[in-house]
């Protein structure tokens, strides 16, 4: 699933080509993707004539700000947007929504697994949307509150890996960047949140921010099929531990190990990230 860097990369790419575009027509070939309006004709009707004013992001959600409405899009596992200046180009059975603009260009939503979702809400109501209002802080947010995060971590006995995957605590991180953030912090993924010191949590905050910012700079990670309108990301070539089972740690040379934490494959260096005593 695309994480914060991938969604931010998509947002930046779309913003370069879509601002000021006016909707001429909307085609929906798989109605289940549209969740907020049961009447597809109403969904199409409300968007016709709307201008894309800006494109935002909250966590892993893309926010298309139109004149009067906001389209909230979640890519899930395989969703991707394809921009084309050639509307006559053929599309296949995996293209589920097509937005045609008055200048002859198109934005196509393609999703092989059909897990992605779209919700249309009145502009100004997007932050009250049920999937967004519970989201936690984002590590790259300049207003990130370290004391709030510290309190949330220290009051939990769950493994820190599980805590960081909780979108209500910290938003936008997924399996890839949680593993790398913990590796950079030299914190074992099974450490209980309440066992972390203030210094370790401060280091973790800096590591999360550093990992996410680098991933955005590299255009995200293309582990399976992720790509933007400009192509694939390259962060997968710069990951510290994720997907590197059996390979030498970039810090000490010890072989990277893989275990399961909270049902997720988890990568770490057994030398740099010491195993917590309660699991020895």
C-alpha positions as CSV (number, residue, x, y, z in Angstrom):
1,X,0.0,0.0,0.0
2,X,1.3,3.5,-0.8
3,X,2.5,5.3,2.3
4,X,2.8,9.0,2.9
5,X,5.9,9.6,0.6
6,X,4.2,7.8,-2.3
7,X,0.9,9.7,-1.9
8,X,2.7,13.0,-1.5
9,X,4.7,12.2,-4.7
10,X,1.4,11.5,-6.5
11,X,0.0,14.8,-5.1
12,X,2.9,16.8,-6.3
13,X,2.8,15.3,-9.8
14,X,-0.9,15.8,-10.2
15,X,-0.7,19.4,-8.9
16,X,1.7,20.3,-11.7
17,X,-0.8,19.3,-14.5
18,X,-4.3,19.6,-13.0
19,X,-4.7,23.0,-11.4
20,X,-7.3,25.1,-13.2
21,X,-8.7,22.2,-15.1
22,X,-12.5,22.2,-15.5
23,X,-14.5,18.9,-15.5
24,X,-16.5,18.3,-18.7
25,X,-17.5,14.7,-18.1
26,X,-17.1,11.9,-15.6
27,X,-17.3,8.2,-16.5
28,X,-17.6,5.6,-13.7
29,X,-17.2,2.0,-14.8
30,X,-17.0,0.5,-11.3
31,X,-19.6,2.2,-9.0
32,X,-18.4,0.5,-5.8
33,X,-15.3,2.8,-5.8
34,X,-17.6,5.8,-5.2
35,X,-18.8,5.5,-1.6
36,X,-20.3,8.8,-0.5
37,X,-23.0,9.0,-3.2
38,X,-25.1,6.0,-4.1
39,X,-26.5,7.7,-7.2
40,X,-23.7,7.7,-9.8
41,X,-25.5,10.2,-11.9
42,X,-25.5,12.7,-9.0
43,X,-21.8,12.1,-8.5
44,X,-21.2,12.9,-12.2
45,X,-23.6,15.9,-12.2
46,X,-22.1,17.6,-9.2
47,X,-18.6,17.5,-10.7
48,X,-19.4,18.8,-14.2
49,X,-18.3,22.4,-14.5
50,X,-16.1,22.2,-11.3
51,X,-12.6,23.6,-11.4
52,X,-9.7,21.9,-9.7
53,X,-8.4,24.7,-7.3
54,X,-5.7,22.7,-5.5
55,X,-4.7,19.2,-4.5
56,X,-3.9,18.4,-0.9
57,X,-3.1,15.3,1.2
58,X,-3.8,14.1,4.7
59,X,-2.1,11.0,5.8
60,X,-2.6,8.6,2.9
61,X,-5.6,10.4,1.5
62,X,-5.5,12.6,-1.6
63,X,-7.7,15.7,-1.5
64,X,-8.9,17.2,-4.8
65,X,-10.2,20.6,-4.0
66,X,-12.8,21.7,-6.6
67,X,-14.8,24.9,-6.6
68,X,-17.6,23.6,-4.4
69,X,-16.6,20.1,-3.5
70,X,-13.7,18.0,-2.3
71,X,-13.0,14.6,-3.7
72,X,-11.3,12.4,-1.1
73,X,-9.3,9.6,-2.7
74,X,-7.6,6.6,-1.1
75,X,-5.4,4.6,-3.4
76,X,-5.2,1.5,-1.2
77,X,-3.1,-1.3,-2.6
78,X,-2.9,-0.7,-6.4
79,X,-4.7,2.5,-7.2
80,X,-3.0,5.0,-9.5
81,X,-3.9,8.1,-11.5
82,X,-2.9,8.4,-15.2
83,X,-2.9,11.8,-16.9
84,X,-3.2,11.9,-20.6
85,X,-3.4,14.6,-23.3
86,X,-4.6,12.0,-25.8
87,X,-8.2,11.1,-24.7
88,X,-8.5,8.7,-27.7
89,X,-5.9,6.4,-26.2
90,X,-7.4,3.0,-25.3
91,X,-8.0,2.0,-21.7
92,X,-8.5,-1.5,-20.3
93,X,-10.9,-3.1,-17.8
94,X,-8.8,-1.9,-14.8
95,X,-9.7,1.8,-15.6
96,X,-12.6,2.5,-13.3
97,X,-13.1,6.3,-13.3
98,X,-12.3,8.8,-16.0
99,X,-12.4,12.6,-15.5
100,X,-12.5,14.4,-18.9
101,X,-11.6,18.1,-18.9
102,X,-12.8,20.9,-21.1
103,X,-9.3,21.3,-22.7
104,X,-9.4,17.8,-24.1
105,X,-7.1,16.1,-21.5
106,X,-8.1,13.3,-19.1
107,X,-7.3,11.9,-15.7
108,X,-7.9,8.2,-15.4
109,X,-8.1,6.2,-12.2
110,X,-6.7,2.6,-12.7
111,X,-6.9,0.0,-9.9
112,X,-6.3,-3.7,-10.7
113,X,-7.5,-4.9,-7.3
114,X,-10.4,-2.4,-7.0
115,X,-9.7,-1.6,-3.3
116,X,-9.4,2.2,-3.8
117,X,-12.1,4.5,-2.7
118,X,-13.5,8.0,-3.6
119,X,-15.8,10.2,-1.5
120,X,-17.3,13.5,-2.6
121,X,-18.0,16.0,0.2
122,X,-19.0,19.6,0.4
123,X,-15.8,21.7,0.4
124,X,-14.9,22.6,4.0
125,X,-16.1,19.3,5.3
126,X,-13.2,17.1,4.3
127,X,-11.4,17.2,7.7
128,X,-14.6,16.0,9.3
129,X,-14.7,13.0,7.0
130,X,-14.7,9.8,9.1
131,X,-11.5,8.4,7.6
132,X,-9.6,11.7,8.2
133,X,-10.8,13.1,11.4
134,X,-9.2,10.4,13.5
135,X,-5.8,10.6,11.9
136,X,-2.8,11.2,14.1
137,X,0.0,13.7,13.6
138,X,2.3,13.5,10.6
139,X,6.1,13.4,11.4
140,X,6.8,15.9,8.6
141,X,4.3,18.4,9.8
142,X,6.1,21.5,11.1
143,X,3.5,21.6,13.9
144,X,4.2,18.1,15.0
145,X,3.9,18.0,18.8
146,X,6.6,15.8,20.3
147,X,5.2,15.9,23.8
148,X,1.8,14.6,22.6
149,X,3.6,11.8,20.7
150,X,5.8,10.9,23.7
151,X,2.7,10.6,25.9
152,X,0.9,8.4,23.4
153,X,3.9,6.1,23.1
154,X,4.8,5.9,26.8
155,X,1.3,4.9,27.9
156,X,1.3,1.8,25.7
157,X,2.7,-1.6,26.4
158,X,2.3,-2.8,22.7
159,X,5.4,-3.2,20.6
160,X,6.7,0.1,19.1
161,X,6.2,-1.3,15.6
162,X,2.5,-1.8,16.3
163,X,2.2,1.6,17.8
164,X,3.7,3.3,14.8
165,X,1.4,1.5,12.4
166,X,-1.6,2.9,14.3
167,X,-2.8,5.7,12.0
168,X,-4.6,7.4,15.0
169,X,-1.2,8.0,16.7
170,X,1.1,8.8,13.8
171,X,-0.3,9.3,10.3
172,X,1.1,8.2,7.0
173,X,3.6,5.6,8.1
174,X,3.3,2.0,6.9
175,X,5.3,-1.1,7.1
176,X,8.2,0.1,4.9
177,X,9.0,3.3,6.7
178,X,8.2,2.1,10.2
179,X,10.9,-0.6,9.8
180,X,13.4,2.0,8.4
181,X,12.6,4.6,11.0
182,X,13.2,2.0,13.8
183,X,16.4,0.9,12.2
184,X,17.7,4.5,12.0
185,X,16.7,5.0,15.6
186,X,18.4,1.7,16.6
187,X,15.2,0.6,18.4
188,X,14.1,-3.0,18.3
189,X,10.5,-3.4,16.8
190,X,9.4,-5.5,19.8
191,X,10.3,-2.9,22.4
192,X,7.3,-1.9,24.4
193,X,6.3,1.7,23.9
194,X,6.4,2.3,27.7
195,X,10.0,1.1,27.8
196,X,11.3,3.9,25.5
197,X,13.3,6.7,27.1
198,X,12.7,10.3,26.3
199,X,15.9,10.4,24.4
200,X,14.9,7.4,22.3
201,X,11.5,8.9,21.5
202,X,13.2,12.1,20.4
203,X,15.6,10.2,18.2
204,X,12.6,8.2,16.8
205,X,10.8,11.5,15.9
206,X,13.9,12.8,14.0
207,X,14.3,9.4,12.3
208,X,10.7,9.2,11.1
209,X,11.0,12.7,9.7
210,X,14.3,12.0,8.0
211,X,13.2,8.8,6.5
212,X,9.9,10.3,5.1
213,X,11.6,13.4,3.7
214,X,14.2,11.2,1.9
215,X,11.5,9.0,0.5
216,X,9.6,12.0,-0.8
217,X,12.9,13.3,-2.4
218,X,13.3,9.9,-4.1
219,X,9.8,9.8,-5.4
220,X,8.6,7.1,-3.1
221,X,9.3,3.3,-3.2
222,X,8.3,1.2,-6.1
223,X,8.2,-2.2,-4.3
224,X,5.5,-3.7,-6.5
225,X,3.5,-1.5,-8.9
226,X,3.6,2.0,-7.5
227,X,4.3,4.8,-10.0
228,X,3.3,8.4,-10.6
229,X,2.4,10.2,-13.8
230,X,6.2,10.7,-14.2
231,X,7.2,7.1,-13.6
232,X,8.5,5.0,-10.7
233,X,10.1,6.0,-7.4
234,X,13.7,5.0,-6.4
235,X,13.5,4.9,-2.6
236,X,13.6,1.1,-2.7
237,X,17.2,1.4,-3.6
238,X,18.0,3.4,-0.4
239,X,16.0,1.4,2.2
240,X,18.0,0.5,5.4
241,X,16.3,-2.8,6.4
242,X,13.0,-3.3,4.6
243,X,13.1,-6.0,2.0
244,X,16.8,-6.7,2.8
245,X,16.5,-10.0,4.7
246,X,19.9,-11.8,4.9
247,X,21.7,-8.8,3.5
248,X,24.4,-7.0,5.5
249,X,23.3,-4.1,7.7
250,X,24.5,-0.8,6.2
251,X,25.8,0.3,9.7
252,X,27.5,-2.8,11.1
253,X,27.4,-5.6,8.4
254,X,25.3,-8.0,10.5
255,X,22.7,-9.9,8.5
256,X,19.2,-8.3,8.5
257,X,16.6,-10.5,10.0
258,X,12.8,-10.7,9.4
259,X,10.2,-11.6,12.0
260,X,6.4,-10.9,12.4
261,X,5.1,-8.1,14.6
262,X,1.4,-7.4,14.7
263,X,1.0,-9.7,11.8
264,X,3.4,-7.8,9.6
265,X,6.7,-8.8,8.1
266,X,9.3,-6.8,10.1
267,X,12.9,-6.2,9.2
268,X,15.7,-5.2,11.6
269,X,19.4,-5.6,12.5
270,X,19.9,-7.8,15.5
271,X,23.1,-6.0,16.4
272,X,22.1,-2.4,16.0
273,X,18.6,-2.9,17.3
274,X,19.1,-4.9,20.5
275,X,16.4,-7.4,21.5
276,X,14.4,-6.2,24.5
277,X,15.1,-8.1,27.7
278,X,11.5,-9.4,28.1
279,X,12.0,-11.4,24.9
280,X,15.4,-12.8,25.7
